[in-house]
Amino acid sequence: MKPRSVTNTLECAGNGRAFQQPKVPGVQWQRGAVGTARFSGPRLRDLLHRAGIKPAAKHVMLRGLDEIPGNVPPFIRSIPIDKATDADTLIATHMNGTPLARHHGFPARALVPGWIGAASCKWLTEIKVLDQEFEGNFMKPGYRMPNHLISPGGDVNPEDTHPITSLGVKSVIAQPGDGSSLKSGLLKIRGAAWAGEASVTRMEISTDGGTTWHAAHLGNQQARYAWRFWDYMWNAPKAGEYTIKPRATDEQGRTQTKTAAWNPSGYLFNAIDQVKIHVVA
């Protein structure tokens, strides 16, 4: 079948969970559960149309061959039919021009661009068209957000939640590293920013812990679902301790805030990142 290529930033819904306050259970990801690649393969909608989907189709179920510990049910999720038939939703067989590696989902995986990584099921073994959202552990209670803001540490009624879909607006600092000791003078601050199905349109940097903000330079390389690199040249005025923070804004007008909406699984953490550095004369 005719292949299509989509460059996409994949991020685990729990990336940044370690920074959630108060602490929540789960893998304590900090900044590293995210990456960007060019995926290629046939459109999922081409497969569905060849199979002959009916008007009653509402969701498409994807089953992966993840090895789940203990007695946890199989890894199965579903996506709405509109996203499943989007031109950029793929059954990816290649990554960056070569066949998928084993740990990236060989021989085929779903690629649901702009959405949380869990939607892009790896080691894909079954696709099934449904007339409703799939009911299973990794759709409910897993990978859901409260319908309303809740107080940190509060309980959530699973019936008052919705499935997580698109990623939010987010940015991280790649350089300098947290705790770095640097000489005063001209310093380059750089990192990446992304916003799921939206595009990042503005980056700002604070070198005084968020008191003042300055425009950063956004790189020219841009793809709809992919992160954008950014950088900022800073002339460190004197020796001392500094807290650097980046703040991204996307085309929808969403801007990162000081704190992220708390939820008991630490999903979609996108509070403003920060690194603390020591500048020496």
C-alpha positions as CSV (number, residue, x, y, z in Angstrom):
1,M,0.0,0.0,0.0
2,K,1.1,3.6,-0.6
3,P,3.2,4.8,2.3
4,R,3.0,8.2,4.0
5,S,5.6,9.9,6.2
6,V,4.9,11.9,9.3
7,T,7.4,13.5,11.7
8,N,6.0,13.3,15.2
9,T,7.1,14.0,18.8
10,L,6.1,11.0,20.9
11,E,5.8,11.7,24.6
12,C,4.6,9.4,27.4
13,A,1.6,10.8,29.2
14,G,3.5,10.4,32.4
15,N,6.6,12.4,31.4
16,G,7.4,14.9,34.1
17,R,5.5,12.9,36.7
18,A,8.4,13.1,39.1
19,F,7.9,16.8,39.4
20,Q,4.2,16.5,40.4
21,Q,3.5,17.8,43.9
22,P,2.3,16.1,46.0
23,K,4.0,13.0,44.7
24,V,2.0,10.4,42.7
25,P,2.7,6.7,42.0
26,G,4.0,5.4,38.7
27,V,7.3,5.5,36.8
28,Q,9.0,8.7,38.0
29,W,9.8,10.2,34.7
30,Q,11.5,13.6,34.7
31,R,12.1,15.0,31.2
32,G,13.4,12.0,29.2
33,A,10.3,10.1,28.1
34,V,10.0,12.0,24.8
35,G,11.5,11.9,21.4
36,T,11.0,12.8,17.8
37,A,11.3,10.7,14.6
38,R,9.9,10.4,11.1
39,F,7.5,7.5,10.8
40,S,6.4,5.9,7.5
41,G,3.8,3.4,6.5
42,P,0.3,3.1,5.1
43,R,-2.5,5.3,6.3
44,L,-4.8,3.5,8.8
45,R,-7.8,4.9,6.9
46,D,-6.7,3.1,3.7
47,L,-6.8,-0.2,5.6
48,L,-10.1,0.6,7.1
49,H,-11.7,1.6,3.8
50,R,-10.4,-1.6,2.2
51,A,-11.9,-3.6,5.0
52,G,-15.2,-1.7,4.4
53,I,-16.1,0.2,7.6
54,K,-19.8,0.9,8.2
55,P,-21.5,4.2,9.2
56,A,-21.9,2.8,12.7
57,A,-18.1,2.9,13.3
58,K,-17.2,5.2,16.2
59,H,-13.9,3.9,17.5
60,V,-10.9,1.8,16.3
61,M,-9.3,-0.6,18.7
62,L,-5.6,-1.2,18.7
63,R,-4.0,-4.1,20.4
64,G,-0.3,-4.3,21.1
65,L,1.8,-7.2,22.3
66,D,3.3,-5.4,25.3
67,E,4.4,-7.8,28.0
68,I,2.3,-6.6,31.0
69,P,3.6,-7.6,34.5
70,G,1.4,-9.7,36.7
71,N,-2.2,-10.2,35.9
72,V,-2.8,-6.9,34.2
73,P,-5.0,-7.2,31.1
74,P,-3.6,-6.9,27.5
75,F,-2.5,-3.5,26.3
76,I,-5.5,-2.4,24.2
77,R,-6.7,1.1,23.5
78,S,-9.1,2.7,21.0
79,I,-9.2,6.0,19.2
80,P,-12.2,7.9,17.8
81,I,-13.0,7.2,14.1
82,D,-12.2,10.8,13.1
83,K,-8.7,10.5,14.4
84,A,-8.3,7.0,13.0
85,T,-9.3,8.2,9.5
86,D,-7.1,11.3,9.6
87,A,-4.7,11.4,6.7
88,D,-1.7,11.5,9.2
89,T,-2.6,8.5,11.3
90,L,-0.5,5.6,10.2
91,I,0.4,2.0,10.6
92,A,4.1,2.7,10.8
93,T,6.6,0.1,9.5
94,H,9.6,2.4,9.3
95,M,11.3,5.0,11.5
96,N,13.8,7.5,10.1
97,G,13.9,5.5,6.8
98,T,14.7,2.1,8.2
99,P,12.4,-0.8,9.4
100,L,11.2,-0.4,13.0
101,A,13.6,-1.7,15.6
102,R,12.3,-4.3,18.0
103,H,12.0,-1.9,20.9
104,H,10.2,0.7,18.7
105,G,7.4,-1.8,17.8
106,F,8.7,-4.1,15.0
107,P,7.1,-5.1,12.7
108,A,4.3,-2.5,12.8
109,R,3.0,0.1,15.2
110,A,0.2,2.7,15.2
111,L,1.3,6.3,14.8
112,V,-1.4,8.6,16.2
113,P,0.4,12.0,15.8
114,G,0.1,14.7,18.4
115,W,-1.5,12.4,20.9
116,I,0.0,10.7,24.0
117,G,2.5,7.9,23.3
118,A,0.1,5.3,24.6
119,A,-2.2,5.9,21.7
120,S,0.5,4.8,19.2
121,C,0.4,1.1,20.2
122,K,3.6,-0.8,19.5
123,W,3.9,-4.5,18.3
124,L,0.5,-4.1,16.7
125,T,-1.4,-7.4,16.4
126,E,-5.0,-6.5,16.0
127,I,-7.2,-3.7,14.7
128,K,-10.9,-3.8,15.3
129,V,-13.7,-1.3,14.5
130,L,-16.2,-0.7,17.3
131,D,-19.4,1.2,17.7
132,Q,-18.2,2.7,21.0
133,E,-15.1,3.4,23.0
134,F,-13.2,0.3,24.0
135,E,-13.8,-0.8,27.6
136,G,-10.6,-2.0,29.2
137,N,-7.9,-1.3,31.8
138,F,-5.8,1.0,29.6
139,M,-8.8,3.1,28.6
140,K,-10.5,3.2,32.0
141,P,-9.2,3.8,34.6
142,G,-5.9,4.2,32.8
143,Y,-4.9,7.3,30.8
144,R,-7.8,9.5,31.9
145,M,-8.1,13.0,33.3
146,P,-10.6,14.4,35.7
147,N,-13.3,16.5,34.1
148,H,-12.8,19.2,36.7
149,L,-9.9,20.6,38.6
150,I,-9.3,18.8,41.8
151,S,-7.2,19.7,44.9
152,P,-3.8,18.1,45.1
153,G,-4.1,14.7,46.8
154,G,-7.9,14.6,46.2
155,D,-9.8,11.5,45.0
156,V,-11.2,11.1,41.5
157,N,-14.4,9.4,40.5
158,P,-13.6,7.3,37.4
159,E,-17.0,8.2,36.0
160,D,-16.1,11.9,36.1
161,T,-13.1,11.6,33.8
162,H,-12.3,11.6,30.1
163,P,-9.6,9.8,28.0
164,I,-6.4,11.7,27.3
165,T,-5.9,12.5,23.7
166,S,-3.6,15.4,22.5
167,L,-0.5,16.6,24.3
168,G,-0.4,20.1,25.8
169,V,2.0,22.9,25.2
170,K,5.4,22.2,26.8
171,S,9.1,23.1,26.7
172,V,12.3,21.8,28.3
173,I,15.8,23.1,28.7
174,A,18.5,20.9,27.2
175,Q,21.5,23.2,28.0
176,P,22.8,24.2,30.5
177,G,22.2,21.2,32.8
178,D,20.7,21.6,36.2
179,G,23.4,22.3,38.8
180,S,26.0,23.4,36.2
181,S,28.8,25.7,37.1
182,L,29.6,28.1,34.3
183,K,31.9,31.1,33.7
184,S,30.3,34.5,33.4
185,G,29.9,36.1,30.0
186,L,27.9,35.0,26.9
187,L,26.0,31.8,27.5
188,K,23.8,29.8,25.1
189,I,20.6,28.4,26.5
190,R,18.7,26.0,24.3
191,G,16.0,23.4,24.4
192,A,12.9,22.1,22.6
193,A,9.2,22.9,22.7
194,W,6.1,21.1,21.4
195,A,2.3,21.3,21.6
196,G,0.7,18.1,20.4
197,E,-1.5,18.8,17.4
198,A,-0.8,22.6,17.6
199,S,2.4,24.5,16.7
200,V,4.6,26.4,19.1
201,T,4.6,30.1,18.0
202,R,6.4,31.9,20.8
203,M,9.2,31.1,23.3
204,E,10.3,33.2,26.3
205,I,13.2,32.8,28.7
206,S,13.6,34.0,32.2
207,T,17.1,34.1,33.8
208,D,15.9,35.5,37.2
209,G,13.5,32.8,38.3
210,G,10.4,34.1,36.4
211,T,10.5,37.8,37.4
212,T,11.2,39.0,33.9
213,W,10.9,37.3,30.5
214,H,12.6,37.8,27.1
215,A,11.9,36.5,23.6
216,A,13.9,33.4,22.6
217,H,14.7,32.4,19.0
218,L,12.6,29.6,17.5
219,G,14.4,27.4,15.0
220,N,13.3,27.3,11.3
221,Q,12.8,23.6,11.2
222,Q,9.1,23.0,11.8
223,A,6.7,20.1,11.3
224,R,3.0,20.0,12.4
225,Y,3.4,17.4,15.2
226,A,7.1,17.8,16.0
227,W,9.0,19.8,18.6
228,R,10.8,23.0,17.6
229,F,14.3,23.8,18.9
230,W,14.9,27.2,20.5
231,D,17.8,29.1,21.8
232,Y,18.7,32.3,23.7
233,M,22.0,34.0,24.1
234,W,22.4,35.4,27.6
235,N,25.2,37.6,28.9
236,A,25.5,36.5,32.5
237,P,26.0,39.8,34.3
238,K,27.9,38.6,37.4
239,A,28.8,35.7,39.5
240,G,26.0,34.1,41.5
241,E,23.1,31.6,41.5
242,Y,20.5,31.8,38.7
243,T,17.3,30.0,37.9
244,I,16.5,29.7,34.2
245,K,13.0,29.0,33.0
246,P,11.5,28.6,29.5
247,R,7.9,29.3,28.6
248,A,6.1,28.2,25.4
249,T,3.0,29.5,23.8
250,D,1.2,27.7,20.9
251,E,-1.0,28.9,18.0
252,Q,-4.2,28.2,20.1
253,G,-3.0,30.8,22.7
254,R,-2.1,28.2,25.3
255,T,0.8,29.2,27.5
256,Q,2.7,27.2,30.1
257,T,2.0,28.1,33.7
258,K,3.9,27.9,36.9
259,T,2.0,24.8,38.0
260,A,0.3,22.0,36.2
261,A,-3.2,20.7,36.8
262,W,-2.8,18.0,39.5
263,N,-4.2,14.6,38.9
264,P,-3.6,11.3,40.7
265,S,-1.5,9.7,37.9
266,G,0.7,12.7,37.1
267,Y,-0.4,12.8,33.5
268,L,0.3,15.7,31.1
269,F,2.7,17.5,33.4
270,N,3.6,20.7,31.6
271,A,4.5,23.3,34.2
272,I,7.3,25.6,33.4
273,D,10.7,23.8,33.5
274,Q,13.6,25.2,35.4
275,V,17.3,24.6,35.9
276,K,19.5,26.2,38.6
277,I,23.1,27.1,37.7
278,H,26.1,28.7,39.4
279,V,28.0,31.4,37.5
280,V,31.6,32.1,38.5
281,A,33.6,35.1,37.6
